[in-house]
Amino acid sequence: MRNRCLLSAVVFVIAAGICGESAAETDTATVQKKTIQPLGPIERFATGFRFTEGPAVMSDGELYFTDIPNNAIQHFDSRGFLSLFTGESNHANGLWPLSDDKLLACEMDGAVVRYDLADGSREVLVDEYEGVRFNACNDLVVDRLGGIYFTDPHYRAPTPLPQKVRAVYYLSSEGEVKRLTGDLNAPNGIGLSLDEKTLYVIPSMQSEMLAFDIDEPGKLSNQREFCVLEQPDGVQGTGGDGMAVDVEGNLYITTHLGVQIFSPSGEALGTVAFPERSCNVTFGGEDFKTMIVTAQTSVYIVPMPIAGSRRGM
């Protein structure tokens, strides 16, 4: 499938020096600490999918995202054309871009894999812990050492759960895998603070989002509540899905109400609502200030005042 879409409006190119905001921009962001709001309208970038997830912008600016029920990873190239990267993704969910033209994927069929974008080949990095397959790998984040933190809840997993618990794991660059937590309430999205001293875990079955101290790569302590999500009217206990971090360390968490934004201290800074329930989020665009949100059948874009963070790119 190849469609010409709206890339004329947004070119997915990572600008050199995305952290180099002007003094005026920094002052504006400081003044607006009580609220971070879009700078323009929300635009439906692409639609017609079944359930979009895992947006990832590569170092060359091209966008990949998953369509889980269709077992697909989709690709927008730099010309604005949509194509099917793979239709056999093993229900890939979260993606992570690597600077060497490689793409990581969490497969809900129970593995963390790496794709070579040049030839489409797939390499399994890890698919079991202590000799047992994972439940349903969901989302991931990579640290400066090349280690991978990833979540393993229960969605699409066999029953009874192979791992018995829904937990967070760490795969070191040497290939050692560790379980870092006990059973959590559907750990879903995951992210790192800018200094990589804090790991954020976004459960999808509770309103309390979690943070952990990182004592060393692959070793956590001090589990605590980072923030509490605002809930839809008349509903309690809904959680988050994916997350992103900007260059000031603010968190963007996809929820039932939209993308809820929090400061590094957990202060609520605003919500960006979308026509469909937001599922995951990243940043792209020429200045890296375009927020890209996968939301059920569509992908949306919206200009924001603060650039997204892309450590390691």
N, C-alpha and C positions, 0 to 999 in steps of 0.2 A: 504494500500500500504506500503510495507516494502522493502527498498533497502539498500544494503551495500554501503556506499559512502566513502568519503575521510577523515574520521576522524582520520585515522592513521597519516595523515599529521598534523592535528591540533586537540588537545584534548581540549574540551571546559571546562576548569577547571579554576576557579578564584583563583589566587594565593594569599595566605595570605601576606599582605604587598605590595600591588601593587603600593603604593606610594613611596616605598623605593628604588628609582633608585640610582645607583651608582653615585659618583661624576663625573666619566668620561662620563656617559650617559647624565647627566645634562649639563656638559660643552659642549658636542656635540650638544645638542638641542639648547643651547644658541647661539652657533656659527652659527647654521642653521636657525636663526630666519627669514631670508628672504625666506626660503623654507623648507617645510617638505615633504620628499619624501619616498616612500616605500623602504623597505630594501630587497625586493625580488619580484618575479613575481606575478602577479595577477592570481589566480587559480579559475576556475569554480568549486564550491563545490557541487552544485546540480542544476538540470535543469529539464524542462518538465512541468512547471507550467504556469498559465495564466497571473498573475500579482502579484508578491511577494511584501510584505510590512512587517512592524512592527517587525524586528528582536529583540529578547529579550533573553539574556543569564541569566539563573537562578543561584542562589548561589551554586548549585551543578554542574554547568558547562554545563547543557543541554540547547539546543537551541530550541526556538519556533519562528515561523514566520507565517504570514498570506498569503493566496492566495485568494484575494478578490473576483474575479468573480466566483471562485469555492466554495465560501462561507465556506472556510476552514481555520483551524489553524493546521499547520504541526509541527511535533516534531522530533528533532534529539536527541536520547538518548546518554548516555555516551559510549555505545559500537559502535556508529556510524551507528545505524539503523534509518531509516526514517519511521515514522508512522503518521497516521491521528489522531490528537487529537480530533477534532470535524469537522464534515461536515455540521454543522448547527450553524455557527458563527454569523449569522445576519450581514454578510459582515463586519466582524471585520477588522480594519485597524491597528492602532498603538497598541502596547502591552507594558506593563511595568512589570518587574519582582519584586516580593516582597520576602523578606528574609525568610518568614515563609511558603514557598512552595505554595504561592498563585500567580496568574497571573492576572493583570488587562488588560482589553481590551476596546478600543473605538469601538463601533459598529456603522457603518454608517447607520444602521436602526434606530438610535436615542437613544443610551444609553451608559453609562459607567458601566461595569460589572466587577465582580471578580470571577475567577475560582479557585476552590480547585483542585489542580493537583492530589491529592491522589485518588479522586473518580470522577473527571470530572464535579462536580456540578457547577452551575452557579448562581450567586447572582447579581441582579440588584442593583447598588448603587445609580444611579440617571438616570432618563429618561425624565425629563421635567423641565422646568423653568417657574414659574408663571402659572402653570397649563397647559402649552403647550409643546408638545414634542420638542426635539431638532431637528435641521435640519439633520445633519449627522455627529456625533462625529467622529473626525479624529485622533488626536494624543494627547499624555498626558505625564506629568512628575510629579513626586511625591516629595514633600519637606520633611524636617526632621521631621515635625510634623504629617506626614501622610496625609496632604492635597494634593489634586489633581488639577493641572492646566490642562485644556484641551481645544482644539480648536473645533469649530463647524462651518465649512464652508458650502458649498452648494452641494458638490459632492454626488450623489445618493439621494439627498433630494427630498421630494415632492415639487411640485410647485402649488401655491405660497409657498414661504418658511414659515414653521410654525413659526419660530422665527423672521421673517422679516429682521433680520440682521445676518451677519456672524461675530462671536465674539469669545472672549476668556472667559472662565468661571473658577471658583474655587469651588471645593467641599471640605469643611473642614472635618476633621476627625470626627466631631460631626454630619455631614450630612447636613450642611447648604450649599446651592449653591448660588453663586453670579455671576452676569455678570460683567466682569471687563473692557470691552472695548465697544466702539461703533462699527459701521460697518467697517470691514476691508476687504481688497482685497484678499479674499480667505485664511484666516489664516490656516496654515497646520501644519508643524512641530513646536515643542515647546521645550524649554530647560531652565535650570537654570544655573547661574554662580556658581562657586564652593562655594562662600560665601553666596549664595542665596539672594543676594541683587539686582540681575538683572534677569529679565525674558526676554528670547529671543523668538520672534515669527517669523516664516518663512512663509510669504505669497507666494502662488504659482502663482499669476497672476501679479507680479511686480518684478522688479529687486532689489528694495530696501528692505533689511531685517531690522527688527525692534527690538528695545530694550526698556524696561520699567524699571524704578526704582520700587523695591518692598518696600513700606513704612512699611508694616507689612503683614503677610500672608493673601493673598486674597485682597490686596489693592495696586493698581498700580498708578504711576504718571510718568510724564516726558517721554511721548512717543517720540521716536526719531529714526533716521536712524542709524542702527548699521554698515552696510556695503552695498556695491552695488555689485551684482553678475556679473561676466564676462558673456557675452552673446555669443551664437553661431553666426557664421558669417551670416550677413544679417538678423538677427532676433533681435527684441527688446522686452522687457517686460516679458521675461520668468523668473520665480521665482524659489524658492526652494521647497523641499518636506520634508524630515526628517532631523534630526540633532543629533549629539552626541558631547560630550565635553571630552577632555583629562585631565590628572592630572595637566597640566599646565594652564588649562582654555581655551585652543584653541578650536574653533568651527569647526566641520566637517559638511558641509551642502551638501545634495544631490541635484544635479541640472542637467540640460540638458547636461552639459559638463562633468559631473562626480562629484566627491566629492571635493568641493572647501573648502579650509582650511583658517581660519582667526584667528588672534591673539585676545586676549581679548579686545584689543583696536580697532579692526576692520581692521587691516593690512592684506592684502592678503599674504598667505604663500605658496600657490601652489594649484595644482589641480591633482587629481588622476582620470584618465579616465578609463572607463570600456567598454567592448564590447556592452553592452546594457545600456539604460538610467537608472541611479541610482535612487532609490526611497526612501530608508531609510538605516540607518547605525547604528551600535553599535560596541562594542569591546568584544573580548573573548580571548580564548587561555590560555595556561599555565601561561604566564606572563602578560596577558591581553593586549598584544600589537598586536593582530591580529584584523585587521579591517574587519568587516563582513558587506557586502553590499547586500541588496535585490535590484535586477535590472530586472524588467519586468518578464521574464520567468525563471530567475535563481537566485541563491545565490552565491556570490563571496567572497573569502577571500584573504587577502594580509597582509604581515608582515609590521609593522610600527615602527618607532623609539621611540615613546612616548606612554605610557600606557593610555588606556581609563579610565575615572573616573566612579566609581560606588558608589556614595554616598548612605549610608544607608544599604549597603550589608555586 
